[in-house]
Amino acid sequence: MDISLIVSVATIFLCFVVSGFFSGSETAVTATSRARMNSLIKAGDDRAAVVDRLLSNRERLIGGILIGNNVVNTGAAALTTGVLLSLFGEAGILYATIIVSVLVIIFCEILPKTIAINQPDKVALLVSRPLSAVVSALGPIIIVIEALVRRILNAIGVRDAGIRDILSGIDELRCQVDLLHKEGEVEKAERDMLEGLLDLEEITVEDVMIHRTEMQAINIDLPIEQIVAEALSLPFTRIPLWRGSPGNVVGLLHAKDLLRELHAAQGVSDQLRIEDFARKPWFIPEMNGVRAQLLS
């Protein structure tokens, strides 16, 4: 076999391998969890730092991948056409089109992307350094292309800033929580709790409080023995005390205070006066924001 033919076939094979590398790298790096990368960076993983640096400039990353991928795909197509032309004449053009299309679709696109999307973090770490080297090497070309693209976008009235940050950080977190819930990784109760945290600025005390008609409270005018019995039977450490009607809260009984007084009285509750150690209740306007109230 002609040595030039062997070299051409080997080069074609290499182009397909590099094309698969670019396709898989694009999918892995763009699908990887940046939170996971930050966690690995804190653990001292240098590759995670490289991935994070690549993601910090997505335009340059995507530009480098697209340039590299298109160059090797075009090179593979040209070389394959040349080899098949020499073997089959003009029919080689048709054969080259079919063969290159099948190989690129299966082995350079679907296969590497499927592998990458199933293990994005692992693949992203694996390709981080070679991908960073490619993006750095193509840096000047990418800068020129970015400038050209921006000029074209400005010419047609599309501002670069308008393309970015369509979703805020909170909206992205909300979408991630919903996605994890749909995939079965987060239960409904957990999803509701996480979404509640994201909505903390908008939630008022009224939204989270238990209405006074549903509170478990104790009549402060009951005999002390009955108050002690009721307090010890309730599953709460803080129990509202009311007088006259359940809506008229006059104090707050803390279980630890009660136990401390019982201990001091050697278990003889007749000597206790609830008013002596009941805490003063504090009242919050129901329209107060939950976040502000938590910080107060």
Phi, psi and omega per residue, in radians:
M1 nan 2.439 -3.136
D2 -1.043 2.319 -3.116
I3 -1.073 -0.598 3.131
S4 -1.149 -0.595 3.115
L5 -1.182 -0.706 3.115
I6 -1.101 -0.764 3.129
V7 -1.085 -0.735 -3.134
S8 -1.106 -0.779 -3.136
V9 -1.130 -0.716 3.119
A10 -1.114 -0.679 3.122
T11 -1.171 -0.690 3.098
I12 -1.065 -0.808 3.126
F13 -1.038 -0.749 3.133
L14 -1.106 -0.700 3.117
C15 -1.073 -0.722 3.124
F16 -1.149 -0.685 3.115
V17 -1.107 -0.794 -3.137
V18 -1.150 -0.657 3.096
S19 -1.086 -0.746 3.079
G20 -1.094 -0.646 3.096
F21 -1.058 -0.820 -3.122
F22 -1.131 -0.752 -3.117
S23 -1.119 -0.821 3.130
G24 -1.139 -0.677 -3.136
S25 -1.111 -0.755 3.135
E26 -1.033 -0.837 -3.127
T27 -1.120 -0.779 -3.075
A28 -1.149 -0.837 -3.048
V29 -1.212 -0.666 -3.141
T30 -1.330 -0.402 -3.132
A31 -1.672 -0.163 -3.072
T32 -1.204 2.720 3.129
S33 -1.478 2.061 3.135
R34 -1.207 -0.526 3.066
A35 -1.112 -0.706 3.101
R36 -1.124 -0.682 3.116
M37 -1.119 -0.722 3.120
N38 -1.103 -0.641 3.091
S39 -1.121 -0.715 3.133
L40 -1.224 -0.588 3.092
I41 -1.082 -0.765 3.116
K42 -1.103 -0.498 3.124
A43 -1.441 -0.053 3.069
G44 1.648 0.321 3.132
D45 -1.471 1.961 -3.112
D46 -1.175 -0.567 -3.134
R47 -1.134 -0.623 3.099
A48 -1.116 -0.621 3.095
A49 -1.131 -0.642 3.108
V50 -1.147 -0.768 3.116
V51 -1.064 -0.775 -3.136
D52 -1.100 -0.672 3.109
R53 -1.148 -0.678 3.099
L54 -1.123 -0.727 -3.102
L55 -1.252 -0.368 3.138
S56 -1.222 -0.323 3.076
N57 -2.306 1.334 -3.038
R58 -1.128 -0.606 -3.135
E59 -1.037 -0.823 -3.113
R60 -1.183 -0.660 3.120
L61 -1.080 -0.917 -3.126
I62 -1.110 -0.678 3.110
G63 -1.062 -0.792 3.125
G64 -1.099 -0.735 3.139
I65 -1.131 -0.774 -3.109
L66 -1.148 -0.726 3.120
I67 -1.089 -0.884 -3.136
G68 -1.054 -0.765 -3.105
N69 -1.132 -0.767 -3.133
N70 -1.177 -0.646 3.131
V71 -1.106 -0.841 -3.098
V72 -1.233 -0.611 3.098
N73 -1.153 -0.749 3.099
T74 -1.127 -0.736 3.105
G75 -1.081 -0.751 3.122
A76 -1.092 -0.739 3.135
A77 -1.128 -0.756 -3.121
A78 -1.141 -0.802 -3.135
L79 -1.140 -0.728 3.123
T80 -1.108 -0.717 3.105
T81 -1.092 -0.748 3.132
G82 -1.093 -0.770 -3.134
V83 -1.123 -0.805 -3.091
L84 -1.266 -0.509 3.035
L85 -1.109 -0.714 -3.139
S86 -1.203 -0.432 -3.116
L87 -1.618 -0.663 -3.012
F88 -2.142 0.081 -3.123
G89 1.301 -2.582 -3.070
E90 -1.106 -0.471 3.100
A91 -1.109 -0.350 3.135
G92 -1.074 -0.482 3.112
I93 -1.104 -0.782 3.116
L94 -1.131 -0.787 3.131
Y95 -1.067 -0.715 -3.138
A96 -1.111 -0.735 3.132
T97 -1.060 -0.794 -3.116
I98 -1.176 -0.854 -3.073
I99 -1.114 -0.827 -3.122
V100 -1.107 -0.731 -3.139
S101 -1.069 -0.815 -3.126
V102 -1.119 -0.823 -3.105
L103 -1.129 -0.739 -3.132
V104 -1.135 -0.811 -3.096
I105 -1.098 -0.809 -3.046
I106 -1.393 -0.963 -2.970
F107 -1.609 -0.341 -3.111
C108 -1.875 -0.212 -3.121
E109 -2.138 -1.219 -3.009
I110 -1.103 -0.878 -3.083
L111 -1.068 -0.958 -3.132
P112 -1.140 -0.610 3.134
K113 -1.191 -0.644 3.114
T114 -1.141 -0.767 3.095
I115 -1.069 -0.769 -3.078
A116 -1.176 -0.704 -3.069
I117 -1.253 -0.421 3.122
N118 -1.406 -0.497 3.107
Q119 -2.413 1.125 -3.028
P120 -1.080 -0.727 -3.105
D121 -1.129 -0.805 -3.107
K122 -1.126 -0.773 -3.130
V123 -1.187 -0.695 3.136
A124 -1.052 -0.738 3.101
L125 -1.142 -0.650 -3.097
L126 -1.169 -0.688 -3.049
V127 -1.670 -0.014 -2.983
S128 -0.981 -0.875 -3.036
R129 -1.241 -0.873 3.107
P130 -1.075 -0.629 3.128
L131 -1.170 -0.705 3.104
S132 -1.081 -0.684 3.117
A133 -1.119 -0.715 3.130
V134 -1.134 -0.808 -3.121
V135 -1.093 -0.686 3.111
S136 -1.153 -0.737 -3.132
A137 -1.136 -0.620 -3.130
L138 -1.572 0.080 -3.075
G139 -0.842 -0.927 -3.114
P140 -1.033 -0.726 3.131
I141 -1.131 -0.733 -3.123
I142 -1.113 -0.690 3.135
I143 -1.066 -0.760 3.119
V144 -1.097 -0.765 -3.125
I145 -1.160 -0.700 3.110
E146 -1.065 -0.759 3.124
A147 -1.084 -0.725 3.127
L148 -1.126 -0.751 3.141
V149 -1.104 -0.727 3.128
R150 -1.100 -0.702 3.107
R151 -1.078 -0.738 3.129
I152 -1.127 -0.766 3.130
L153 -1.097 -0.751 3.108
N154 -1.112 -0.624 -3.126
A155 -1.150 -0.566 -3.130
I156 -1.717 0.157 3.020
G157 1.502 0.254 3.106
V158 -1.788 2.010 -3.137
R159 -1.448 2.428 -3.100
D160 -1.021 -0.694 -3.095
A161 -1.171 -0.429 -3.125
G162 -1.278 -0.281 -3.118
I163 -1.446 -0.507 -3.032
R164 -1.574 2.828 2.999
D165 0.895 0.834 3.060
I166 -1.117 -0.661 3.085
L167 -1.877 2.444 3.040
S168 -1.314 2.969 3.117
G169 -1.042 -0.683 3.131
I170 -1.123 -0.744 3.136
D171 -1.125 -0.658 3.109
E172 -1.129 -0.734 3.098
L173 -1.092 -0.711 3.137
R174 -1.098 -0.745 3.112
C175 -1.115 -0.685 3.117
Q176 -1.114 -0.737 3.133
V177 -1.105 -0.779 3.117
D178 -1.080 -0.725 3.140
L179 -1.118 -0.784 3.126
L180 -1.113 -0.597 3.094
H181 -1.164 -0.762 3.130
K182 -1.131 -0.559 3.135
E183 -1.453 -0.029 3.068
G184 1.484 0.123 -3.121
E185 -1.523 -0.282 3.128
V186 -2.254 2.207 3.115
E187 -1.258 2.837 -3.109
K188 -1.039 -0.742 -3.133
A189 -1.093 -0.706 3.118
E190 -1.172 -0.708 3.115
R191 -1.076 -0.799 -3.136
D192 -1.079 -0.676 3.131
M193 -1.140 -0.787 -3.134
L194 -1.152 -0.714 3.110
E195 -1.166 -0.575 3.071
G196 -1.095 -0.686 3.093
L197 -1.120 -0.681 -3.136
L198 -1.213 -0.462 -3.125
D199 -1.675 0.244 -3.000
L200 -0.991 -0.608 -3.127
E201 -1.136 -0.489 -3.038
E202 -1.702 -0.204 -3.078
I203 -1.511 2.378 3.100
T204 -1.779 2.914 3.110
V205 -1.025 -0.621 -3.132
E206 -1.035 -0.570 -3.097
D207 -1.230 -0.438 -3.026
V208 -1.997 -0.178 -3.045
M209 -1.406 2.745 2.995
I210 -1.606 2.239 -3.106
H211 -1.087 2.534 -3.050
R212 -1.055 -0.454 3.112
T213 -1.257 -0.279 -3.131
E214 -1.864 -0.004 3.139
M215 -1.284 2.606 2.991
Q216 -1.579 1.888 -3.065
A217 -2.301 2.936 -3.075
I218 -2.196 2.426 3.059
N219 -1.277 2.060 -3.071
I220 -1.168 -0.310 -3.120
D221 -1.536 0.021 3.089
L222 -1.218 2.776 3.039
P223 -1.004 2.573 -3.042
I224 -1.034 -0.643 3.140
E225 -1.093 -0.685 -3.131
Q226 -1.228 -0.655 3.100
I227 -1.091 -0.785 3.128
V228 -1.082 -0.768 -3.121
A229 -1.094 -0.768 -3.131
E230 -1.169 -0.730 -3.122
A231 -1.089 -0.715 -3.131
L232 -1.288 -0.351 -3.136
S233 -1.504 -0.307 -3.114
L234 -1.478 2.565 -3.100
P235 -1.508 0.483 -3.086
F236 -2.156 2.686 3.086
T237 -1.638 -0.396 3.125
R238 -2.087 2.144 -3.024
I239 -2.220 2.134 3.102
P240 -1.143 2.537 3.080
L241 -2.006 2.279 -3.114
W242 -2.145 2.817 3.112
R243 -2.443 2.300 3.122
G244 1.523 -1.042 3.108
S245 -2.562 2.666 -3.102
P246 -1.019 -0.387 3.129
G247 -1.380 -0.230 -3.110
N248 -1.702 1.451 -3.108
V249 -1.403 2.197 -3.073
V250 -2.032 -0.112 -3.129
G251 -2.979 3.075 3.141
L252 -2.363 2.133 -3.141
L253 -1.708 2.112 3.087
H254 -1.693 2.290 -3.072
A255 -1.017 -0.653 3.137
K256 -1.149 -0.675 3.091
D257 -1.084 -0.735 -3.139
L258 -1.108 -0.802 -3.140
L259 -1.133 -0.631 3.128
R260 -1.128 -0.745 3.136
E261 -1.199 -0.662 3.095
L262 -1.108 -0.704 3.121
H263 -1.125 -0.741 -3.141
A264 -1.138 -0.564 3.141
A265 -1.568 0.163 3.120
Q266 0.990 0.647 3.053
G267 1.427 0.030 -3.134
V268 -1.615 1.760 -3.037
S269 -1.297 -0.308 -3.111
D270 -1.059 -0.422 -3.078
Q271 -1.500 -0.054 -3.048
L272 -1.552 2.546 2.973
R273 -2.182 1.978 -3.065
I274 -0.975 -0.650 -3.095
E275 -1.073 -0.410 -3.070
D276 -1.265 -0.513 -3.091
F277 -2.222 0.078 3.039
A278 -1.205 2.444 -3.133
R279 -1.500 2.686 3.107
K280 -1.250 2.361 3.102
P281 -1.312 2.648 3.036
W282 -2.182 2.432 -2.992
F283 -1.963 2.421 -3.087
I284 -2.115 2.276 3.049
P285 -1.014 2.318 -3.029
E286 -1.155 -0.282 -3.132
M287 -1.593 -0.009 3.072
N288 -1.075 2.524 3.063
G289 -1.264 2.491 -3.109
V290 -1.121 -0.740 -3.099
R291 -1.093 -0.781 3.124
A292 -1.108 -0.652 -3.130
Q293 -1.211 -0.648 3.102
L294 -1.143 -0.563 -3.120
L295 -1.454 -0.245 -3.073
S296 -1.440 nan nan
